[in-house]
Amino acid sequence: MNSTSTHFVPPRRVNIYEPLHQFGMWGETFKSNIDNGNINTPSHIIIQNNQKLDNNLSEDTSHGTPLVFDQETSTSRHPDKIKRRLAQNREAAKKSRLRKKAYVQQLETSRLKLIQLEQELDRARQQGFYVGNGIDTTSTTTSLGFSENMNSGIAAFEMEYGQWIEEQNKQICELRTVLQGHVGDVELRLLVENAMKHYFDLFRMKSAAAKEDVFFVMSGMWRTSAERFFLWIGGFRPSDLIKVLLPHFDVMTDQQILDVCNLRQSCQQAEDALSQGMEKLQHTLADCVAGGRLGEGNYVPQVNSAMERAEASVSFVNQADHLRHETLQQMHRILTTRQAARGLLALGEYFQRLRALSSSWATRHREPA
């Protein structure tokens, strides 16, 4: 029995592996006691073991080792904390689903825009690309087919015009929805003013682009082929649009009809004056370019002289857009708010139909020759 006192030598340092070593020594001691017919364990072993365990726990906690606790007891003492945590988890999962849904919608929108851009590029390849001074078939092109010499101002204008078309489509949908419902004049007036301002923004964009390259603006390369068919000095003829839109207005008073007819007549007179001025400018430019003897290969003086006179083309574009601007404002003054909204809706859908005609014509079925 005295052999137990020789087995327990206090170590210099207690570490995490020592309890297992002590359990092994206790097992040998208990085995020897059972073999000798004595199963009583000396009390000093248990006391010493308890003291070692206490010291071990105190040392572990002093080194920052977390204590093991009963989870069931903890959850039963803090039910509100568990409920809050579950609610937070549900809220986080809900937000995650919403973010995923928004991301999927964004991907779908991007896919549709990419398809639309590819279709526009295909149409542009069929029609030829605009390059700084015209169609350049010899210079190196980028992967999209555009020349590296393309005017940066014109490229920015084309991007802005694409965004302008998207915004116009949204406004057309809003006007159609509002006119089909029961909406007051206040909200309808705001939509009309926004649509009017949207057209004024287009005139401002064209004025800046004309300073970069007036021939590009006047040629209408930024519009579809069907729109170019009706082009007049870089845009639409105000008198023609009045004729197109007049049947789509609500019942008009005699005074309104008279004012609209007078406005159309004034527009025709201004259009004739601008057209005559443009015709004279074209003759002047043709004479400058053809000056001297053709075929000599030296045409720098003639081109410089034509460049000076070509600056007048910018003023013609601005005057034509000013006439369009004034026509829209006069129509807004003559018509009621609801009539103006119907007129703007009809005007926007008219251009939508022209663009649809261009797309259908470009993708029509062609019989083999």
Helices and strands as residue ranges (DSSP letters): H 3-7, H 18-35, H 43-62, H 71-77, H 79-127, H 152-180, H 185-212, H 214-219, H 225-229, H 238-245, G 246-248, H 254-289, H 300-310, H 312-334, H 337-362
